[in-house]
Amino acid sequence: GFPARHVETKVLYVLTAGHCITGSGIHARWFHHGSPIGRAAAEAFYDGSNADAGAISVDGSHLANQVFGSSHSDIRLVTGWLPDASQTVGSEVCRSGGTSGWRCGAVVATDVDVLIQGKLIRGTWWTDFPSADGDSGAPVIDGQGRAMGIAIATTATRTVYSTIDAIATE
């Protein structure tokens, strides 16, 4: 996921898919490569939600605005965020999946309602490439490194993601 800071409290979080938080439980301890990074702090994964999103509270000492590209030595800087209005059909999109790795393509559909684990998630965006089980919560960025969203589901040919705008409203 992405690092994020709460506007008012300034608390640091890592954003991920809400169904990942639901699966582990609120306040569960989260790890990255065997090292603890924080605790689950919030999730928005409910029927009718505008995003499938979750937040892990972190101390920030090891937090960087970076995602892995095609390998662990290919580090991509996250330079900002891209609002929904700029994420149109045909826009370049890349995903850094924990299971399937780096993949780029294009946005093929916007504002699509989808069922995830029996829950209706409203207003998702779709790409022209799939993800794999275990990619949920993966960062989705454009070619300039701007955050677009979080991967939340896959089909045989598409990655489904909640946009940063939708996550911010949850």
C-alpha positions as CSV (number, residue, x, y, z in Angstrom):
1,G,0.0,0.0,0.0
2,F,0.9,3.6,0.3
3,P,2.0,5.8,3.2
4,A,-0.5,8.4,4.2
5,R,-0.9,11.0,7.0
6,H,-4.2,11.9,8.6
7,V,-4.8,15.6,7.8
8,E,-5.8,16.6,11.3
9,T,-4.0,14.3,13.7
10,K,-0.9,13.8,11.6
11,V,-0.8,10.1,12.5
12,L,1.0,8.0,9.9
13,Y,-0.7,5.0,8.2
14,V,-0.1,2.5,5.4
15,L,-3.2,2.2,3.3
16,T,-4.3,-1.3,2.2
17,A,-7.4,-3.1,1.2
18,G,-10.2,-3.1,3.8
19,H,-10.9,-6.8,3.3
20,C,-7.3,-7.5,4.4
21,I,-7.9,-5.7,7.7
22,T,-11.2,-7.4,8.2
23,G,-9.5,-10.8,7.6
24,S,-6.8,-10.1,10.3
25,G,-8.9,-8.1,12.7
26,I,-8.8,-4.5,13.9
27,H,-5.8,-3.9,16.1
28,A,-4.0,-7.0,14.7
29,R,-0.2,-6.5,14.4
30,W,1.1,-6.2,10.8
31,F,4.6,-7.3,9.6
32,H,6.7,-6.6,6.5
33,H,9.4,-9.1,5.7
34,G,9.2,-10.4,9.3
35,S,9.5,-7.0,10.9
36,P,6.6,-5.4,12.7
37,I,5.3,-2.2,11.0
38,G,2.2,-1.4,13.1
39,R,-1.3,-2.3,14.0
40,A,-4.5,-2.3,12.0
41,A,-6.3,0.9,12.8
42,A,-9.3,1.2,10.5
43,E,-11.2,-0.5,7.7
44,A,-13.9,0.4,5.3
45,F,-15.2,-2.8,3.8
46,Y,-18.9,-3.0,4.0
47,D,-21.9,-3.4,1.7
48,G,-22.4,-0.1,-0.2
49,S,-19.0,1.3,0.6
50,N,-17.3,3.8,-1.8
51,A,-13.9,2.0,-1.3
52,D,-12.5,-1.2,0.0
53,A,-9.8,0.4,2.2
54,G,-7.9,-0.1,5.4
55,A,-5.3,1.6,7.4
56,I,-2.3,0.3,9.4
57,S,-1.0,2.7,12.1
58,V,2.8,3.0,11.8
59,D,5.5,4.8,13.7
60,G,7.0,6.2,10.5
61,S,10.6,5.5,11.3
62,H,11.0,3.2,8.3
63,L,8.2,4.7,6.1
64,A,9.2,5.9,2.6
65,N,7.1,7.2,-0.3
66,Q,8.3,4.3,-2.5
67,V,7.0,1.2,-4.1
68,F,8.8,-1.7,-5.7
69,G,8.8,-1.8,-9.5
70,S,9.9,-4.8,-11.5
71,S,12.3,-6.0,-8.8
72,H,13.4,-5.2,-5.2
73,S,16.2,-3.0,-6.7
74,D,13.7,-1.1,-9.0
75,I,12.3,1.4,-6.5
76,R,9.7,3.9,-7.7
77,L,9.1,7.1,-5.9
78,V,5.5,8.0,-5.1
79,T,5.4,11.7,-6.1
80,G,1.8,12.7,-5.2
81,W,-1.7,11.5,-6.0
82,L,-4.0,11.6,-9.0
83,P,-7.6,12.6,-8.5
84,D,-10.4,10.6,-10.1
85,A,-11.1,13.3,-12.7
86,S,-7.6,12.7,-14.1
87,Q,-7.9,8.9,-14.2
88,T,-9.8,8.4,-17.4
89,V,-10.2,5.4,-19.8
90,G,-6.8,5.0,-21.5
91,S,-4.7,6.5,-18.7
92,E,-1.5,4.6,-17.9
93,V,-1.7,2.6,-14.7
94,C,0.8,0.3,-12.9
95,R,0.4,-2.0,-10.0
96,S,3.1,-3.4,-7.6
97,G,1.5,-6.6,-6.4
98,G,2.9,-8.6,-3.5
99,T,2.2,-11.9,-5.4
100,S,2.3,-11.0,-9.1
101,G,4.8,-8.1,-9.0
102,W,5.0,-5.1,-11.3
103,R,2.5,-4.7,-14.2
104,C,1.5,-1.7,-16.3
105,G,-1.3,-1.1,-18.8
106,A,-4.3,1.2,-19.1
107,V,-7.5,2.1,-17.3
108,V,-10.4,0.4,-19.2
109,A,-13.4,1.3,-17.1
110,T,-14.3,3.9,-14.4
111,D,-17.0,4.1,-11.7
112,V,-18.0,0.4,-11.8
113,D,-19.8,-1.2,-8.9
114,V,-18.5,-4.6,-8.0
115,L,-19.2,-7.4,-5.5
116,I,-16.2,-8.4,-3.4
117,Q,-16.8,-11.3,-0.9
118,G,-20.5,-10.6,-1.2
119,K,-20.2,-6.9,-0.5
120,L,-21.1,-4.2,-3.0
121,I,-18.2,-1.8,-3.4
122,R,-19.2,1.3,-5.4
123,G,-17.2,3.3,-8.0
124,T,-14.2,1.1,-8.7
125,W,-11.7,1.5,-11.6
126,W,-10.6,-1.4,-13.8
127,T,-7.3,-2.0,-15.7
128,D,-6.5,-4.1,-18.8
129,F,-4.4,-6.6,-16.8
130,P,-5.1,-9.1,-14.0
131,S,-3.7,-9.4,-10.5
132,A,-3.4,-12.5,-8.4
133,D,-4.5,-13.7,-5.0
134,G,-2.3,-11.9,-2.5
135,D,-2.1,-8.6,-4.5
136,S,-5.0,-7.0,-2.5
137,G,-3.8,-3.7,-1.0
138,A,-1.1,-3.3,-3.7
139,P,-0.4,0.3,-4.7
140,V,-1.7,1.5,-8.1
141,I,0.3,4.4,-9.6
142,D,0.7,6.1,-12.9
143,G,3.9,6.5,-14.9
144,Q,4.9,9.7,-13.1
145,G,4.6,7.9,-9.7
146,R,1.3,9.5,-8.6
147,A,-0.9,7.4,-6.4
148,M,-4.1,6.3,-8.1
149,G,-5.5,3.7,-5.7
150,I,-5.3,0.4,-4.0
151,A,-5.8,-3.0,-5.8
152,I,-8.9,-4.8,-4.3
153,A,-9.8,-7.6,-6.7
154,T,-9.1,-9.3,-9.9
155,T,-10.8,-11.1,-12.8
156,A,-9.1,-13.3,-15.4
157,T,-8.2,-10.1,-17.4
158,R,-8.6,-7.1,-15.1
159,T,-7.3,-5.6,-11.8
160,V,-10.0,-3.8,-9.9
161,Y,-9.0,-0.9,-7.6
162,S,-10.4,1.7,-5.2
163,T,-9.2,5.2,-6.1
164,I,-7.4,7.5,-3.7
165,D,-10.4,10.0,-3.9
166,A,-12.8,7.2,-2.8
167,I,-10.4,6.0,-0.1
168,A,-10.1,9.6,1.3
169,T,-13.9,9.9,1.6
170,E,-14.2,6.7,3.6
